[in-house]
Amino acid sequence: MAYDKEHFAKLCVEAVLRLKGSTDLQSIHIIKKKGGTLQDSYLDEGFILEKKFGVGGLKRLENPKILIANTAMDHDKIKIFAAKVKTDDLATVAAIEKAERERMYAKCDKIIAHGINCFINRQLIYNLPEQYFADRGVMSIEHADFAGIERLALVLGGEIVSTFDHPEAVKLGTCKLIEEAMIGEDKVIKFIGVPKGEACTIVLRGATEHMLDEAERSIHDALCVLSQTVKDSLVVCGGGCSEMAMATEVFELARKTSTKEAAAIEAFGNALIALPTILADNGGFDSSELVSQLRASHANGNHDLGLDFVTGTVGDMKELGITDSYKLKRQVVMSASEAAEMILRVDRIIKAAPRKRVKDEYPC
């Protein structure tokens, strides 16, 4: 487990440092692949799309010109509701099919007219246009999920289009290399050397879907915290230390308050203590014992002490190097306070006496 923590911590730090101070996590892509162990997870440069190339098309392309689209690539059918075409002549059926093919070929020609050699579509690309593109040396990638294709457009520097009548107005994407790769037993497509140099992909490996889901959730939380910490590097002691220090001061204020507001102040202190209590419970320790020891230590002025989950005792957070982002900690307290205040306001509105209805008096 210690190796896992160090390994994933390094992955997250390297990914966030690539952002160069930005807090936009769209450039960091996370994919999950069953098989292997958590230690097999790694950080890959560029963008990895969990799709395959079209049948019979190119599998590797250098310095491509990429058109990213969201358009239907099936035969154009009659789109009128309840409309039907009936015929007893096979020649007529063949003529209809030919007309449909010609319309699809015309659409493919409009796409190729953009001067591209790679076409990526969010929707399916059926056999006919796929073969048409392959015969003309255009790589095709179909059915890219919408979140994936939006992120892909971002990192490739292109835009998603749905009409193809004005090639001069379309911004194409590019990169240094597109190639097929294997992750476990699955084929994926790698976009290497993308214009948005911060782009990278964290590939998570694990034995089960549940393990991968938990790893993804933890990685996302770590990336969110690190992206804020890099921008504002101020940190505070972790392990429930900060919450207990704040609670100690809040309880002291409640003790000095002579009005009924003391009850509200004390309730706020109890809410702060709930955080180290939850930490202890999640760690599988006796929360009542540990939190009582921690509270007594802070009352005696030892404000650097927090919960050490390795030994299951109270330890010095500075010596153990356990810290939290100050910006994150401040936001947690502010958000919780605002939420509680909103709830109290709603209760006050609900409990307010209804306005008395009186007969309106109009002047004569």
C-alpha contacts under 8 A as a table, 3 or more apart, distances in Angstrom:
res1	aa1	res2	aa2	distance
1	M	4	D	4.94
1	M	5	K	6.28
2	A	5	K	5.21
2	A	6	E	6.36
3	Y	6	E	5.21
3	Y	7	H	5.90
3	Y	39	Q	7.87
4	D	7	H	5.05
4	D	8	F	6.07
4	D	38	L	7.02
4	D	39	Q	6.25
5	K	8	F	5.41
5	K	9	A	5.89
6	E	9	A	5.06
6	E	10	K	6.13
7	H	10	K	5.32
7	H	11	L	6.40
7	H	39	Q	7.11
8	F	11	L	4.91
8	F	12	C	6.14
8	F	219	I	7.66
9	A	12	C	5.25
9	A	13	V	6.16
10	K	13	V	5.18
10	K	14	E	6.07
11	L	14	E	5.32
11	L	15	A	6.16
11	L	42	Y	6.97
11	L	43	L	6.18
11	L	202	I	7.68
12	C	15	A	5.13
12	C	16	V	6.14
12	C	219	I	7.08
12	C	222	A	6.89
12	C	223	L	6.03
12	C	226	L	7.78
13	V	16	V	5.22
13	V	17	L	6.03
13	V	223	L	7.90
13	V	226	L	7.15
14	E	17	L	5.19
14	E	18	R	6.41
15	A	18	R	5.36
15	A	19	L	7.15
15	A	28	I	7.00
15	A	43	L	7.49
15	A	200	C	6.89
16	V	19	L	5.35
16	V	20	K	7.52
16	V	223	L	6.71
16	V	226	L	6.75
16	V	227	S	5.96
17	L	20	K	5.58
17	L	21	G	7.20
17	L	230	V	7.95
18	R	197	G	7.81
18	R	198	E	4.96
18	R	199	A	7.62
19	L	22	S	5.23
19	L	23	T	7.34
19	L	24	D	7.74
19	L	27	S	7.80
19	L	198	E	5.08
19	L	199	A	7.86
20	K	198	E	7.56
21	G	227	S	7.36
21	G	230	V	6.43
21	G	231	K	5.80
22	S	227	S	7.21
22	S	231	K	7.76
23	T	224	C	7.98
23	T	227	S	5.30
23	T	228	Q	6.65
23	T	231	K	8.00
24	D	27	S	6.88
25	L	28	I	5.43
25	L	223	L	7.75
25	L	224	C	7.74
26	Q	29	H	6.96
26	Q	151	R	6.49
27	S	151	R	7.15
27	S	154	L	7.82
27	S	155	V	6.74
27	S	196	K	8.00
27	S	198	E	6.33
27	S	199	A	4.51
27	S	200	C	6.52
28	I	198	E	7.90
28	I	199	A	5.76
28	I	200	C	5.22
28	I	201	T	5.70
28	I	202	I	7.30
29	H	47	F	7.08
29	H	48	I	7.84
29	H	199	A	7.68
29	H	200	C	6.26
29	H	201	T	4.52
29	H	202	I	6.16
30	I	201	T	5.63
30	I	202	I	4.81
30	I	203	V	6.07
30	I	204	L	7.31
30	I	216	E	7.40
31	I	201	T	7.32
31	I	202	I	6.43
31	I	203	V	5.19
31	I	204	L	6.16
32	K	203	V	6.08
32	K	204	L	4.83
32	K	205	R	6.22
32	K	212	L	6.32
32	K	216	E	7.87
33	K	183	I	7.32
33	K	184	G	7.17
33	K	203	V	7.29
33	K	204	L	6.14
33	K	205	R	5.21
33	K	206	G	7.01
33	K	212	L	7.86
34	K	184	G	7.61
34	K	205	R	5.66
34	K	206	G	5.28
34	K	207	A	5.70
34	K	208	T	6.21
34	K	209	E	6.86
34	K	212	L	7.61
35	G	184	G	6.47
35	G	205	R	6.00
35	G	206	G	5.39
35	G	207	A	5.18
35	G	208	T	7.69
36	G	40	D	6.31
36	G	184	G	7.85
36	G	205	R	5.85
36	G	206	G	5.51
36	G	207	A	6.19
37	T	40	D	5.44
37	T	41	S	7.54
37	T	205	R	5.77
37	T	206	G	4.64
37	T	207	A	6.20
38	L	41	S	5.60
38	L	204	L	6.95
38	L	205	R	5.34
38	L	206	G	5.08
39	Q	205	R	7.67
40	D	204	L	7.59
40	D	205	R	5.93
40	D	206	G	7.97
41	S	202	I	7.39
41	S	203	V	5.48
41	S	204	L	4.62
41	S	205	R	5.08
42	Y	202	I	5.95
42	Y	203	V	5.45
42	Y	204	L	6.88
43	L	200	C	7.06
43	L	201	T	5.83
43	L	202	I	4.57
43	L	203	V	6.22
44	D	47	F	7.81
44	D	200	C	5.82
44	D	201	T	5.14
44	D	202	I	6.24
44	D	203	V	7.29
45	E	192	I	6.85
45	E	193	G	7.89
45	E	199	A	6.95
45	E	200	C	4.65
45	E	201	T	6.35
46	G	190	K	7.24
46	G	191	F	5.71
46	G	192	I	4.95
46	G	193	G	6.19
46	G	194	V	6.11
46	G	197	G	7.59
46	G	199	A	5.29
46	G	200	C	4.57
46	G	201	T	6.45
47	F	152	L	7.33
47	F	155	V	7.69
47	F	190	K	5.90
47	F	191	F	5.11
47	F	192	I	6.83
47	F	194	V	7.77
47	F	199	A	6.52
47	F	200	C	5.73
47	F	201	T	5.73
48	I	188	V	6.70
48	I	189	I	5.68
48	I	190	K	4.58
48	I	191	F	6.25
48	I	201	T	6.44
49	L	144	A	7.82
49	L	148	G	7.26
49	L	188	V	5.95
49	L	189	I	5.17
49	L	190	K	6.43
49	L	191	F	7.94
50	E	144	A	7.99
50	E	187	K	7.43
50	E	188	V	4.89
50	E	189	I	6.48
51	K	141	I	7.29
51	K	142	E	7.63
51	K	143	H	7.83
51	K	144	A	6.90
51	K	187	K	7.17
51	K	188	V	5.41
51	K	189	I	6.25
52	K	141	I	6.67
52	K	142	E	7.92
52	K	180	E	7.75
52	K	187	K	6.42
52	K	188	V	6.02
52	K	189	I	6.52
53	F	57	G	6.89
53	F	58	L	7.46
53	F	59	K	6.60
53	F	139	M	7.33
53	F	140	S	6.23
53	F	141	I	5.26
53	F	142	E	7.74
53	F	180	E	7.88
53	F	189	I	7.70
54	G	57	G	5.50
54	G	58	L	7.92
54	G	130	E	6.52
54	G	139	M	7.18
54	G	140	S	5.45
54	G	141	I	5.91
54	G	142	E	7.40
55	V	130	E	7.53
55	V	131	Q	7.83
56	G	131	Q	7.46
56	G	134	A	6.46
57	G	131	Q	7.92
57	G	133	F	7.87
57	G	134	A	4.82
57	G	137	G	7.40
57	G	138	V	7.36
57	G	139	M	5.73
57	G	140	S	7.13
58	L	61	L	7.19
58	L	134	A	7.38
58	L	137	G	7.32
58	L	138	V	7.47
58	L	139	M	5.45
59	K	139	M	7.72
59	K	178	I	7.93
59	K	179	E	5.96
59	K	180	E	6.08
60	R	177	L	7.42
60	R	178	I	5.59
60	R	179	E	4.43
60	R	180	E	6.76
61	L	64	P	6.14
61	L	177	L	5.78
61	L	178	I	5.16
61	L	179	E	6.53
62	E	175	C	7.85
62	E	176	K	5.69
62	E	177	L	4.44
62	E	178	I	6.39
63	N	174	T	6.60
63	N	175	C	5.68
63	N	176	K	4.59
63	N	177	L	5.76
64	P	116	I	7.43
64	P	117	N	6.13
64	P	118	C	6.48
64	P	174	T	5.66
64	P	175	C	6.47
64	P	176	K	7.22
64	P	177	L	7.16
64	P	178	I	7.60
65	K	115	G	7.40
65	K	116	I	4.84
65	K	117	N	5.66
65	K	118	C	6.14
65	K	172	L	6.37
65	K	173	G	6.11
65	K	174	T	5.28
66	I	116	I	5.85
66	I	117	N	6.57
66	I	118	C	4.76
66	I	119	F	5.87
66	I	120	I	7.28
66	I	158	G	7.77
66	I	172	L	5.53
66	I	173	G	4.82
66	I	174	T	5.71
67	L	114	H	7.97
67	L	116	I	6.56
67	L	118	C	6.38
67	L	119	F	5.05
67	L	120	I	6.21
67	L	158	G	7.50
67	L	159	E	7.95
67	L	160	I	7.81
67	L	172	L	5.41
67	L	173	G	6.42
68	I	119	F	6.26
68	I	120	I	4.88
68	I	121	N	6.01
68	I	149	I	7.70
68	I	153	A	6.92
68	I	158	G	7.15
68	I	159	E	6.46
68	I	160	I	5.09
68	I	161	V	6.47
68	I	172	L	7.50
68	I	173	G	7.54
69	A	119	F	7.64
69	A	120	I	6.17
69	A	121	N	4.79
69	A	122	R	6.38
69	A	160	I	5.00
69	A	161	V	4.69
69	A	162	S	5.59
70	N	121	N	5.47
70	N	122	R	4.95
70	N	123	Q	6.20
70	N	160	I	6.63
70	N	161	V	6.17
70	N	162	S	5.20
71	T	121	N	6.83
71	T	122	R	7.17
71	T	123	Q	6.28
71	T	161	V	7.93
71	T	162	S	5.23
71	T	163	T	7.70
72	A	123	Q	6.14
72	A	124	L	7.07
72	A	125	I	7.72
73	M	104	M	7.51
73	M	123	Q	7.43
73	M	124	L	6.51
73	M	125	I	5.27
73	M	126	Y	6.44
73	M	129	P	7.14
74	D	104	M	7.63
74	D	124	L	7.82
74	D	125	I	7.04
74	D	126	Y	6.07
75	H	100	E	5.69
75	H	101	R	6.84
75	H	103	R	7.74
75	H	104	M	6.21
76	D	100	E	5.96
76	D	103	R	7.17
76	D	104	M	7.24
77	K	100	E	7.48
78	I	83	A	7.21
79	K	83	A	7.79
80	I	83	A	5.51
87	T	90	L	7.77
87	T	92	T	6.98
87	T	93	V	7.39
89	D	92	T	5.43
89	D	93	V	6.79
90	L	93	V	4.97
90	L	94	A	6.20
91	A	94	A	5.01
91	A	95	A	6.17
92	T	95	A	4.96
92	T	96	I	6.25
93	V	96	I	5.14
93	V	97	E	6.25
94	A	97	E	5.10
94	A	98	K	6.05
95	A	98	K	5.00
95	A	99	A	6.17
96	I	99	A	5.10
96	I	100	E	6.28
97	E	100	E	5.05
97	E	101	R	6.21
98	K	101	R	5.06
98	K	102	E	6.12
99	A	102	E	5.07
99	A	103	R	6.27
100	E	103	R	5.21
100	E	104	M	6.34
101	R	104	M	5.06
101	R	105	Y	6.08
102	E	105	Y	5.01
102	E	106	A	6.12
103	R	106	A	5.05
103	R	107	K	6.34
104	M	107	K	5.04
104	M	108	C	6.21
104	M	129	P	7.08
105	Y	108	C	5.00
105	Y	109	D	6.09
105	Y	129	P	7.18
105	Y	132	Y	7.63
106	A	109	D	5.05
106	A	110	K	6.35
107	K	110	K	5.13
107	K	111	I	6.46
108	C	111	I	5.05
108	C	112	I	6.20
108	C	129	P	6.69
108	C	132	Y	7.60
108	C	133	F	7.49
109	D	112	I	5.02
109	D	113	A	5.97
110	K	113	A	5.04
110	K	114	H	7.11
110	K	164	F	5.97
110	K	165	D	6.98
111	I	114	H	5.78
111	I	116	I	7.88
111	I	164	F	6.18
112	I	115	G	5.86
112	I	116	I	6.00
112	I	117	N	7.72
112	I	138	V	7.86
113	A	116	I	7.47
113	A	167	P	7.21
114	H	167	P	5.17
114	H	168	E	7.74
116	I	119	F	7.24
116	I	138	V	7.18
117	N	137	G	6.61
117	N	138	V	4.35
117	N	139	M	5.94
118	C	138	V	5.31
118	C	139	M	4.43
118	C	140	S	5.80
118	C	141	I	7.87
119	F	138	V	6.92
119	F	139	M	6.05
119	F	140	S	4.78
119	F	141	I	6.29
120	I	140	S	5.86
120	I	141	I	4.71
120	I	142	E	5.98
120	I	144	A	7.46
121	N	124	L	6.97
121	N	125	I	7.26
121	N	140	S	7.90
121	N	141	I	6.32
121	N	142	E	5.01
121	N	143	H	6.04
121	N	144	A	6.37
122	R	142	E	6.18
122	R	143	H	4.61
122	R	144	A	4.54
122	R	145	D	5.98
122	R	146	F	6.35
122	R	149	I	6.74
123	Q	142	E	6.18
123	Q	143	H	4.51
123	Q	144	A	6.95
124	L	142	E	5.20
124	L	143	H	4.89
125	I	129	P	6.54
125	I	130	E	6.08
125	I	141	I	7.83
125	I	142	E	5.47
125	I	143	H	7.43
126	Y	129	P	6.02
126	Y	130	E	6.02
127	N	130	E	5.04
127	N	131	Q	6.02
128	L	131	Q	5.40
128	L	132	Y	6.23
129	P	132	Y	4.78
129	P	133	F	6.06
130	E	133	F	5.26
130	E	134	A	6.23
130	E	140	S	6.73
131	Q	134	A	4.97
131	Q	135	D	6.12
132	Y	135	D	5.34
132	Y	136	R	6.61
133	F	136	R	5.26
133	F	137	G	6.34
133	F	138	V	4.95
133	F	139	M	6.84
133	F	140	S	6.97
134	A	137	G	5.15
134	A	138	V	5.49
134	A	139	M	6.47
134	A	140	S	7.64
135	D	138	V	7.60
141	I	144	A	7.45
144	A	148	G	6.40
144	A	149	I	5.86
145	D	148	G	5.22
145	D	149	I	6.04
146	F	149	I	5.11
146	F	150	E	6.12
147	A	150	E	5.27
147	A	151	R	6.32
148	G	151	R	5.23
148	G	152	L	5.99
149	I	152	L	4.77
149	I	153	A	6.03
150	E	153	A	5.17
150	E	154	L	6.32
150	E	160	I	7.54
151	R	154	L	4.99
151	R	155	V	6.34
152	L	155	V	5.32
152	L	156	L	5.99
153	A	156	L	5.24
153	A	157	G	5.92
153	A	158	G	4.98
153	A	159	E	5.51
153	A	160	I	6.70
153	A	173	G	6.96
154	L	157	G	5.43
154	L	158	G	6.62
154	L	159	E	7.56
154	L	196	K	7.73
155	V	158	G	7.92
155	V	194	V	6.21
155	V	195	P	6.51
155	V	196	K	4.99
155	V	197	G	7.95
155	V	199	A	6.28
156	L	173	G	4.79
156	L	174	T	5.46
156	L	175	C	6.45
156	L	194	V	5.53
156	L	195	P	5.83
156	L	196	K	6.68
157	G	171	K	7.90
157	G	172	L	7.26
157	G	173	G	5.03
157	G	174	T	6.93
157	G	195	P	6.36
157	G	196	K	7.07
158	G	171	K	5.25
158	G	172	L	4.70
158	G	173	G	3.96
158	G	174	T	7.50
159	E	170	V	7.38
159	E	171	K	5.82
159	E	172	L	6.71
159	E	173	G	7.30
161	V	164	F	7.56
161	V	170	V	7.51
163	T	166	H	7.94
164	F	167	P	6.28
166	H	169	A	5.69
166	H	170	V	7.07
167	P	170	V	5.37
174	T	194	V	6.82
174	T	195	P	7.20
175	C	178	I	7.49
175	C	191	F	6.68
175	C	192	I	6.33
175	C	193	G	5.27
175	C	194	V	4.43
175	C	195	P	6.30
176	K	191	F	7.70
176	K	192	I	5.85
176	K	193	G	4.81
176	K	194	V	6.60
177	L	190	K	7.95
177	L	191	F	5.99
177	L	192	I	5.13
177	L	193	G	6.62
178	I	189	I	6.95
178	I	190	K	5.70
178	I	191	F	4.84
178	I	192	I	6.36
179	E	189	I	5.84
179	E	190	K	5.50
179	E	191	F	6.99
180	E	187	K	6.78
180	E	188	V	5.85
180	E	189	I	4.71
180	E	190	K	6.21
181	A	187	K	5.73
181	A	188	V	5.36
181	A	189	I	6.07
181	A	190	K	6.74
182	M	185	E	6.63
182	M	186	D	5.69
182	M	187	K	4.63
182	M	188	V	6.07
183	I	186	D	5.45
183	I	187	K	6.37
183	I	188	V	7.05
191	F	194	V	6.65
193	G	197	G	7.22
194	V	197	G	6.07
194	V	199	A	7.40
196	K	199	A	5.89
204	L	212	L	6.76
204	L	215	A	7.56
204	L	216	E	7.54
205	R	212	L	6.91
206	G	209	E	7.59
206	G	211	M	6.31
206	G	212	L	5.78
207	A	211	M	6.90
207	A	212	L	7.78
208	T	211	M	5.30
208	T	212	L	6.40
209	E	212	L	5.07
209	E	213	D	6.08
210	H	213	D	5.11
210	H	214	E	6.26
211	M	214	E	5.23
211	M	215	A	6.14
212	L	215	A	4.99
212	L	216	E	6.05
213	D	216	E	5.11
213	D	217	R	6.22
214	E	217	R	5.12
214	E	218	S	6.20
215	A	218	S	5.16
215	A	219	I	6.00
216	E	219	I	5.05
216	E	220	H	6.06
217	R	220	H	5.21
217	R	221	D	6.28
218	S	221	D	5.17
218	S	222	A	6.17
219	I	222	A	5.08
219	I	223	L	6.12
220	H	223	L	5.12
220	H	224	C	6.23
221	D	224	C	5.20
221	D	225	V	6.35
222	A	225	V	5.22
222	A	226	L	6.01
223	L	226	L	5.09
223	L	227	S	5.93
224	C	227	S	5.38
224	C	228	Q	6.57
225	V	228	Q	5.38
225	V	229	T	6.13
225	V	325	S	6.97
225	V	328	L	6.86
226	L	229	T	4.85
226	L	230	V	6.00
227	S	230	V	5.45
227	S	231	K	6.71
228	Q	231	K	5.33
228	Q	232	D	6.23
228	Q	325	S	7.78
228	Q	327	K	7.18
228	Q	328	L	7.54
229	T	232	D	4.93
229	T	233	S	4.90
229	T	234	L	7.17
229	T	235	V	7.84
229	T	325	S	5.78
229	T	326	Y	7.96
229	T	327	K	7.30
230	V	233	S	5.50
232	D	327	K	7.14
233	S	325	S	7.41
234	L	325	S	6.52
234	L	326	Y	5.66
234	L	327	K	7.51
235	V	323	T	6.18
235	V	324	D	5.54
235	V	325	S	4.58
235	V	326	Y	4.68
235	V	327	K	7.88
236	V	242	S	6.89
236	V	323	T	5.49
236	V	324	D	5.36
236	V	325	S	6.31
236	V	326	Y	5.58
237	C	240	G	7.92
237	C	241	C	5.85
237	C	242	S	5.98
237	C	304	D	6.86
237	C	306	G	7.84
237	C	317	M	5.85
237	C	318	K	6.74
237	C	322	I	6.19
237	C	323	T	4.47
237	C	324	D	6.05
238	G	241	C	5.48
238	G	242	S	6.40
238	G	306	G	6.80
238	G	317	M	6.58
238	G	322	I	5.32
238	G	323	T	4.40
238	G	324	D	5.13
239	G	242	S	7.88
239	G	276	P	7.07
239	G	279	L	7.73
239	G	306	G	4.83
239	G	307	L	4.86
239	G	308	D	6.87
239	G	317	M	7.12
239	G	322	I	6.78
239	G	323	T	7.63
240	G	243	E	5.39
240	G	244	M	6.18
240	G	275	L	6.65
240	G	276	P	4.53
240	G	279	L	7.48
240	G	306	G	5.42
240	G	307	L	6.38
241	C	244	M	5.31
241	C	245	A	6.17
241	C	276	P	7.88
241	C	303	H	6.97
241	C	304	D	6.46
241	C	305	L	5.74
241	C	306	G	4.37
241	C	307	L	7.40
241	C	317	M	7.55
242	S	245	A	5.10
242	S	246	M	6.22
243	E	246	M	5.16
243	E	247	A	6.03
243	E	272	L	5.48
243	E	273	I	6.45
243	E	275	L	6.99
243	E	276	P	7.22
244	M	247	A	4.89
244	M	248	T	6.07
244	M	272	L	6.85
244	M	273	I	6.01
244	M	276	P	7.53
244	M	294	L	7.50
244	M	295	R	6.59
244	M	298	H	7.07
245	A	248	T	5.20
245	A	249	E	6.63
245	A	298	H	6.38
245	A	303	H	6.00
246	M	249	E	5.31
246	M	250	V	6.22
246	M	269	G	7.67
246	M	272	L	7.38
247	A	250	V	4.92
247	A	251	F	6.05
247	A	268	F	7.88
247	A	269	G	4.60
247	A	270	N	7.22
247	A	272	L	5.74
247	A	273	I	6.44
248	T	251	F	5.25
248	T	252	E	6.26
248	T	269	G	7.48
248	T	295	R	7.56
248	T	298	H	6.88
248	T	299	A	6.51
249	E	252	E	5.02
249	E	253	L	6.30
250	V	253	L	5.08
250	V	254	A	6.24
250	V	265	I	6.61
250	V	266	E	6.95
250	V	268	F	7.49
250	V	269	G	5.55
251	F	254	A	4.93
251	F	255	R	6.17
251	F	265	I	7.27
251	F	266	E	5.83
251	F	269	G	6.04
252	E	255	R	5.10
252	E	256	K	6.51
253	L	256	K	5.20
253	L	257	T	6.27
253	L	262	A	7.96
253	L	265	I	7.52
254	A	257	T	5.12
254	A	261	E	7.96
254	A	262	A	4.72
254	A	263	A	7.36
254	A	265	I	5.54
254	A	266	E	5.73
255	R	258	S	7.84
255	R	262	A	7.20
257	T	261	E	7.19
257	T	262	A	5.43
258	S	261	E	7.86
258	S	262	A	6.79
259	T	262	A	6.03
260	K	263	A	5.87
260	K	264	A	7.63
261	E	264	A	5.25
261	E	265	I	6.30
262	A	265	I	5.02
262	A	266	E	6.05
263	A	266	E	5.15
263	A	267	A	6.17
264	A	267	A	5.02
264	A	268	F	6.31
265	I	268	F	5.12
265	I	269	G	6.46
266	E	269	G	5.01
266	E	270	N	6.31
267	A	270	N	5.02
267	A	271	A	6.26
268	F	271	A	5.06
268	F	272	L	6.47
269	G	272	L	5.11
269	G	273	I	6.39
270	N	273	I	5.03
270	N	274	A	6.30
271	A	274	A	5.10
271	A	275	L	7.32
272	L	275	L	5.83
272	L	276	P	7.96
273	I	276	P	5.89
273	I	277	T	6.44
273	I	291	V	7.89
274	A	277	T	4.93
274	A	278	I	6.11
275	L	278	I	5.22
275	L	279	L	6.34
276	P	279	L	4.88
276	P	280	A	6.17
276	P	291	V	6.87
276	P	307	L	7.68
277	T	280	A	5.21
277	T	281	D	6.27
277	T	287	S	5.39
277	T	288	S	7.40
277	T	291	V	6.27
278	I	281	D	5.03
278	I	282	N	6.06
278	I	287	S	7.64
279	L	282	N	5.19
279	L	283	G	6.20
280	A	283	G	5.05
280	A	284	G	6.41
280	A	285	F	5.41
280	A	286	D	6.78
280	A	287	S	4.98
280	A	290	L	7.38
280	A	291	V	7.98
280	A	307	L	7.53
280	A	309	F	7.95
281	D	284	G	5.15
281	D	285	F	5.75
281	D	286	D	6.89
281	D	287	S	5.70
282	N	285	F	7.66
283	G	309	F	6.64
285	F	290	L	7.84
285	F	312	G	6.65
286	D	289	E	5.58
286	D	290	L	6.32
287	S	290	L	5.21
287	S	291	V	5.76
288	S	291	V	5.47
288	S	292	S	6.02
289	E	292	S	5.27
289	E	293	Q	6.30
290	L	293	Q	5.16
290	L	294	L	6.10
290	L	307	L	7.49
290	L	313	T	6.78
290	L	314	V	6.90
291	V	294	L	4.90
291	V	295	R	5.93
292	S	295	R	5.13
292	S	296	A	6.19
293	Q	296	A	5.22
293	Q	297	S	6.18
293	Q	314	V	7.27
294	L	297	S	5.11
294	L	298	H	6.30
294	L	305	L	7.01
294	L	306	G	6.64
294	L	307	L	7.67
294	L	314	V	6.46
295	R	298	H	5.28
295	R	299	A	6.15
296	A	299	A	5.02
296	A	300	N	6.37
297	S	300	N	5.20
297	S	301	G	6.68
297	S	302	N	5.47
297	S	303	H	7.52
297	S	305	L	7.30
298	H	301	G	5.05
298	H	302	N	4.85
298	H	303	H	5.18
298	H	305	L	7.35
299	A	302	N	7.35
302	N	305	L	6.18
304	D	316	D	5.65
304	D	317	M	5.88
304	D	318	K	6.63
305	L	314	V	6.42
305	L	315	G	5.38
305	L	316	D	4.53
305	L	317	M	5.73
306	G	314	V	5.57
306	G	315	G	5.60
306	G	316	D	6.30
306	G	317	M	5.88
307	L	312	G	7.22
307	L	313	T	6.14
307	L	314	V	4.79
307	L	315	G	6.02
307	L	317	M	7.97
308	D	311	T	5.94
308	D	312	G	5.61
308	D	313	T	5.41
308	D	314	V	5.61
308	D	315	G	5.44
308	D	317	M	7.92
309	F	312	G	4.76
309	F	313	T	6.98
315	G	320	L	7.68
316	D	319	E	5.53
316	D	320	L	6.28
317	M	320	L	5.00
317	M	321	G	5.81
317	M	322	I	5.20
317	M	323	T	7.22
318	K	321	G	5.09
318	K	322	I	6.57
318	K	323	T	7.79
324	D	328	L	7.55
324	D	329	K	7.04
325	S	328	L	5.22
325	S	329	K	6.15
326	Y	329	K	5.07
326	Y	330	R	6.03
327	K	330	R	5.24
327	K	331	Q	6.18
328	L	331	Q	5.10
328	L	332	V	6.19
329	K	332	V	5.16
329	K	333	V	6.45
330	R	333	V	5.34
330	R	334	M	6.14
331	Q	334	M	5.05
331	Q	335	S	5.87
332	V	335	S	5.29
332	V	336	A	6.13
333	V	336	A	5.28
333	V	337	S	6.09
334	M	337	S	5.13
334	M	338	E	6.10
335	S	338	E	5.15
335	S	339	A	6.11
336	A	339	A	5.10
336	A	340	A	6.21
337	S	340	A	5.19
337	S	341	E	6.13
338	E	341	E	5.00
338	E	342	M	6.15
339	A	342	M	5.15
339	A	343	I	6.33
340	A	343	I	5.16
340	A	344	L	6.28
341	E	344	L	5.12
341	E	345	R	6.23
342	M	345	R	5.07
342	M	346	V	6.23
343	I	346	V	5.12
343	I	347	D	6.27
344	L	347	D	5.14
344	L	348	R	6.21
345	R	348	R	5.02
345	R	349	I	6.29
346	V	349	I	5.11
346	V	350	I	6.22
347	D	350	I	5.09
347	D	351	K	6.08
348	R	351	K	5.20
348	R	352	A	6.09
349	I	352	A	5.18
